[in-house]
Amino acid sequence: MKIKPIMLVLVVAVFGAGGYGIYSVGMKRGMTMGGSAPAAATAEKAADGEEATRRHMQQGIKAGDVDPLTGKTILFYQDPMVPGKRFDAPGKSPFMDMLLVPVYAGADADQGTVTVSPRIQQNLGIRTAEVVSGSLVPRVEAVGAIAYNERAQVLVQARATGYIERLHVRATLDRVHKGQALADLYVPDWVAAQEEYLSVRRMQGSDLEGLIDGARSRMRQAGMSEEQMRLIESSGKIHPRITLTAPVGGVIAELSAREGMTVLQGATLFRLNGLDSVWANAEVPESQVGSVHVGSMVEARLPAVPETVFKGRVQAILPEVNTGTRTIKARVELVNQNGALSPGMFVNMTFVATGGREALLIPSEAVIRTGKRSVVMVAEADGKFHQVDVETGLDSNGQTEIRHGLQAGQKVVVSGQFLIDSEASLTATATRMGSAPPSTAGTTQQHGGSARIEAIHQDTVTLSHGPIASMDWGPMTMDFRLPATGLPPGIKAGDQVRFEFVMGSAGPQLIAVTPLAAGGERK
């Protein structure tokens, strides 16, 4: 292959616990890898392998020998970009402008195990955590909206037909305290009932108890309370007016009375809502509602007063799902300290389940979720890592329950695991490609691009092509094996073509070449 050596700088952005770390690795290559993280790890390993290959060439070491520096047996040599082809002796790759790299015994490539040197681990920011056994208490975070506690709602009605002479509160949402005067009501019907009662009390004679009880009953039927009737008895005077007072402290939620208006018996004049306790309607994700139960303790925090914690309990799980947000409403009753909570406010809520159960726990960031599988990277001795499929359980407070797949004491990767997982997948795929029979074009992924023909040889053609996204390749000049049917008639060096190829065990194999006109269109 003819290729112009260039200097490549691979920039790997690795997410860690404290933020992002950027590392640069400079090396001599004949292609641009596009800055992908797995390619960076492969490139660093290739650089280390090239150093070992130069040493082997100087010392005359070949496949089957023991490397005196590492003490490991060399199985074969390969080009990392074409890993399906194996070689018995060190040397230059026939595919790329680079040296072959040795593959040692014990690499466990068939099982997807990756060995990462301490230097690369430091560059990639790899961190590990131990699998521990502990108690997992589910914690659910949600946002709630404050509303009136409807169980603390009180109605003030007219007990008799009359007229409002004076109104003491004049607007909704006015705060009132228990026993505060709300309105003065004049009731004409009470005058006749009270006069009759007082007249009977003034009568002289025996056997008047029946008449007195009847007069008292008529006052009661007119809407007078026991307290008002005692006032009539003690004072001996008529009291046709009554002052309506607030039975609870809170706010006027509804005001239907105005001065001078006539009210009928049973008419609602005021609706009061107490504020000693309020409801917080929390939107709990549908997937986490199983961790929320009636009676569960809840802690709520208001952004305006973050130092205050409002405590309460779940009163009810409402049997309705919001189809837009896929949440279920949990009704929580909170103690309203100092009246800080007002209807309409938003609070951040934490549901804390009582008790817990023993489980294997790992940091949640260590789990790689693919949709169908959950995978973690397990760290072994000597810088080795391998994939493990796990069955996960509950997630709580940054920890994930592991039901199957791990044991206490093992170490899992919590930062940089995506890079190692990609490298392990590439290594395992490369090994399978090397041991599998050659694939046909119909069963192998096809790649394509545009190129300029540099030279035509007996079995290969040299192409200078642009980026090939499906292979994560940048622009380069390299050799491709000719199609089985050969090149189209009239093709010569310098022509612009559109080509398609597959990666085989012997390198890239062309399957189609189409000439392009000067404007880039097919002829």
N, C-alpha and C positions, 0 to 999 in steps of 0.2 A: 504494500500500500504506500502511495506517495502522499505525504502529509507535511504541512508546514508546522514546525513546532512553535507553539506560542506559550506565553505564561498565563496561567489561569489562576484567578483568585476566587475562591469559593467562600461565600459569606453565609454562615449558618446562624439563623436567629433561633435561639433556644429559650423556651419559656421556663423560668425557674420560679422559686418561691418568692424571691424579692423583685422580679421583673424580668426584663429581657437582657440576655447577654449576647454580644455579637463577636464572633470569632472568625479570623481570616487564616486561611491556609494557602500558601503559595506553592505551586508545583508545576513541573513541565508536563504539558499534555498536548494532544493533538485534537482536542474537541472542547466545546464549552458545555458544561453540564446544566446551565441555566440556574445555578445557585440552589438546587434542591438539597434538603438536609440529608436524605439517604445517600445521594450521590456524593456528598461531602465526606461522609463516613467511609464509603467505599474508596474514594480517592485517597484518603489518608492511609488506609490499609494498603492500597496499591503502592503508595510512596514508600511505606515501610518494607513492602515485599520487594520492590525494585532494589533497595539497598541490600537486602539479603541475596538477591539474584546476582548482583555484581560481586559480592563476596564469594558466592558459590562458583562463579565463572573463574575467579582468580585462583580458588583453591581446588578446582576440578571436581566439585561435588555435583552429583546428579541424583535423579529419582532413585529411591531405595537406600540411599546413604543417610547417615545420621548427621544432622547439623551440629557441629561441635559447640556452637554458641548457645543454642537453645536446648540441645540434647534430645530433640525430637526427630523422628524418622520422616523423610520427605516422601510423600506419596506420588506427587506429580507436579508439573508446572502448568499454569494456565494464564490466559489473558483475561483480566477481570471483566472486560467488556464483551468477551465471547467465551464465557466460562464452560461451554459445552465441549470445547476442544482441549485435549490434554496432551502434554509433551513430557518426554522422559529426561530432557536435558535443559539447563537454563540457556537463555538467549533472548533475542529480540522477537517480538510478536510479529507474525506474518500479517496481522490484521490492522494493527495500530502502530504508531511511532512511539513505542514504549517497550519496556522489558517485560518478559513474563514474570509471574510471581509464584513462589512455592506454596504448596498446600501440604500441611503437616498432618501426620496421624493424630487422632484424638480431637480433630476440629469439630466432630459431631455435626457436620453440615447437613447430614441426612435428617437429623432431628430438629433442624431450625435453630441450632445453638450458635451464638455469635460470641467471639472473643474480642474484647475491646481493651486496648492497652490503657494503662493509667493516664498517659498523656492525653489520649483522645477522650477518655472519660472526663478529665478536667476541662478540656476544650468544649465538650458538649454540655457541661454543667449537669452531669448525671448525679442524682441523689437517690438514696434508698431509705426504706423504712422497714421495720420489723413487723411481722404478723404477730399480733398479740391477742390474748383471750381476755375479754372484758365484758362489762354489762352495757348493753345497748338500750338506751331509753329514747324512744322516738320523740323527736321535736319537730313540730310543724310550724313554719313561719307563714303568716298571712297578713293581709291588710283588712281592717274593719272600718265601717262607717258608723258613727254614733247616732243613735235614735232615742226617742223617748221610751221609757219603760212603760208600756201600756198597762201593766199591772198596777202602776202607781197613778192611774188616771181617775179623777173624781169629777162628777157632774153636780152642779148646784142648780136646783130647780125651784120654781115658785110653787109653794104648797097650797096657795089659794089665789083666787082671782083678785088682782089689785092694780095699783099704780106705782111706778117707780118715782119716788120723790127726789132721791139723791143718789148719784152714782159716785163711788169712791175710787174706782179704777176705770180708766177710760181707753186703754189700748191693749192689744194683744201683746204677749211676751213680756208684760210687766211682771216683775218679781213680787211675790207676796209671801208673807209668813203665816204660819198657822194661827187662826183666830183673828186675822186682820179683817176689818169691815170692808165689804164689797159693795153693798147697795142698801138703801133704806126703802122699804116697801110699805105702802098704805093699803090696808085690806078692809074695805067697808063691811064685808060679811062678818067680820069678827066683832063689830060693834053690837049687833043684835044678840049674838051668842053670849058675849061677855055680860051685857046688861041683864039677860035672863038669868045667868048664873049668879050675879050679884044680888038680884032681886030675890031669888030663892034663899040665898044665904041670910038675907035680912028678915025673912019671915019668921014668926014666932009659932011655936007649936011642936007637937011630937010627930013622929013618923014622917019626918022631912028628908030622911036619908035617900029615899028613892028619887025624890025630885032633884036633890043635889047631884046624885049620880047621873041622872038623865041630862041635866044641864052641862055637867062636865063632859059627857059623851058628845053632846052637840058641839062643844068647843073643839073637841078632838077631831070630829068629822070636818070641821071648818078648816083644819090644817094647822092648829096650834100644837106646839110641843108641850111636853110635861113641864119643862122649865118655865114656859110662858104661862101655863095655867097656875103654877105655884106663885108666879109674880102677881097674877090677878088676885089670888087668895090672900097673899100677904099685904098687898097694897090697898085692896078694896077699890081700885080705880080701873077704868077702862083703858086698855092699851091697844089701839087699832094699828099701830105701826110695828114693824119688825126689821131688824138689821141683819142682813145675811152676811155671814162671816166665812172665811176660808177654812175648810176642814183640814187641809194639809198645806205645807209650805211648798212653793214651786213657782211656776209661771202660769200666766193666763194664756192657755193655748187657743181658746175660742171665747169670744165676747159677743153675746147676742142681745145685750140690754142697752137701752139708752134712756136718759132722763125724760120723764113725762110720758113714757109709753105705757100702754095697758098690757098686762101679762095675764095669761090664763093659767089656771091650775095645771101643774105638770109641765109647763114650758121650761126649756133649758135656757138658763141665763148665762152661765159660765161653765167652761170646761178647763179644769186645772190639771197640770202634769207635775208630779213631784220630781225633784232633781237629786234626791239623796242617792239614787242609783239610776243608771242608764243602761240601755242595750247597745252592744256593739255587734253589728251584723258582719261577720267575717266571711270573706270569700276563700274557701278552702279548695285547693286543686282536687279534682275528681280522683286522681291517682293516690292522694294522701288522706282521703277522708276516712279510710279504715283505721288510722291512728288517732282519730278524734272521737271521743265518746262523751255522752251526757255525764256531767259531773267532773270532767277533766279540769284541772287547774289551768288558768290562763293568766299571762302577764302582758299588760298593754303599756305602750310608751307613746307619749304625745311629743311630736317634734318641738313644740313650743316650750315644753318643760321636760327635757330628756332625763333630768335627774329624778323625776317622780315615776314610780312604778304603780300602776293601777291593777289591782288583783281582782279576779272574779272566777266564775265557773261557767261551763257550758250548760245552758238551760235547755236547748233543743237543737237537733239537726233537722233543718227544714227539708221536707221531701220534694225538692224541686232542683233541677240542674239548669244552670244558665248555659244555653246552647252556644252562645257566642264566646264565652270565656272558659267553658267546661269546668265550672266551679260549682260547689254546693255551699249554701249559706248556713253557717253555724251561728246561732243566737247565743250571745254571751252577756251575762249580767255583771256589770262592773260597779264597784263602789266609787262614787263621784267625790273624790277628796277635794275639799274647798270649792266645789262647784266648778272645777277647771274644765270638765267635759261638757260640751254643748252639742246638741243635735246638728249633724252635718259634718262634724270634724272627722278626719281620718286618723287612725291610730295603727301602729305596728304591733302585731300580736304574736305571741309565742305560746303554743299549746304544749304543755308538759304532761306526758303520760306518767301515771304513778307506777313505780316499780320498773322492772326491766328483766331481761333474760341474758344468760351467758352466751357469747358468740365470739367467733373469730373476726377480728376487725383489722382493716387496713385503711389508709387514707383514701378518700374517694377519688382524688386526682390520679391514683395509681391505676384505675380501671380504664381500659380502652374498650369502648362500646361501639360495636360495628352494626348494630341493629338486630342481628340474629345471634351474635356471640358477645360474650364479655371476656376479655383477655387481659392478663397481667404479665409483665416481664419479671421473671424471678432471677435474682442475682446469685451466682454461685462463686466458688473460689477461683482464683487466678483470672479474674476479669471476665468470666463467662456468664452469658445471659441466655435464657431460653423462654419461649412462650408457654403459657399455661392457660387453658380454658377454665373458667371458674363460673360457679353459679352464685349470683349475688342475691342479697336479701334487702333489708331496710337500709336506707341512707339517713343519717342523723348527725348533725353537728360536725360535718366534714369527715365522717367515718362511714364506711360501707361494710355491711355484714357479708361474710363469705361462708356459704353453706357447704360447698364442695370445691375441691381443687387445690387447697393449700393446707399447710400445717403450721401450728404455732412455732415461732422461731425462725421461719424462713424470711428472707429479705426480698422485698419487691421494689421496683424502680418507680419513683414518684415524680421524677423530672427527667426528661429526655427519653422516656419510654417509647414515644412515637418514632423516634429515629432508630432506636434499636429494633423495634418491631418491624419497621420497613426493611432494615438490613437483614433481619432474620428471614423475612419472607423472600427477599431477593436471593439470599444464599440457598434456601431450601429449593426455590424454583430453579436456580442454576444447576443444582445437583441433580434434580429430577430430569432436567433437559439433557444433562450429560449421560445419564443412564438410560434414557428412553430412546426408542428407535426414531429415526428422522421423521419429522412430520411433513405432511403434504400441505400445499398452499390452502387447501380447503379447510384444514383443521388448525392452522396456525394464524395468529393475528397478523394482518397485513399492515404495512406502513407505506407511506408515500411522501413525495415531495418533488420539488423542481431542482434541476441541476444543469451544469455545463459539462460536456464531455471533454476531459483533458487528454485522455489517451485510450486506445483500444488495444487490448492484448489478446493472446490466444484464448484464454479461459476467463479473463476478467476485463473489466472496464473501469477506468479511473474517473470518478465524478466529483466535481466541486458543487456540493448541494447547500441549500439554505437550512434553516431550523426545521427539525422534525419533532413536533410536539409529542407525538405518541411514544417516542423513544427517549424524550427529554434530552435530545441532541441539539447542539448549536450548529452553526455553519462549520463545515470541514471539508477536506478533500480526502477521499478514501477509495479503496478498491471494492467492487461488487462482483460476485460471480455472475457470468452471463446467463440469460434465460435459457431454458431448455431448447427453445426454438431459435435462439440467436437474436441478434439485433435486427431491427427492420432495415430493408434495403435503403441505401443512400445515406445512412447515418455515418457521420465522420466527426473527428475531433473539432471542437469549437461550437458544435450544435447545442442549442438549448432543448432540453427534453423534460418530460414528465415521467417519473418512474415509480414503480411499486415493488416492494420487496418483503421478504420474511427473514427472520433470524433462524438459521439452521445451525447444526453442530459444527459446520465448517465456516461459519461466518455469514454475512448478509448475502442472500440469494435473490437476484432480480427475477421477477415473474412477468413484468411488462415494462416496455419502454415506448413512449409516444413522443414523436417530434413536436416541438412548439414553434409557432410562427414568431416573427420579430416582436409582435405585441404581446406575447405570452399566451396566445390562444393555440389550441391544437390544430395541426394541419389537417 
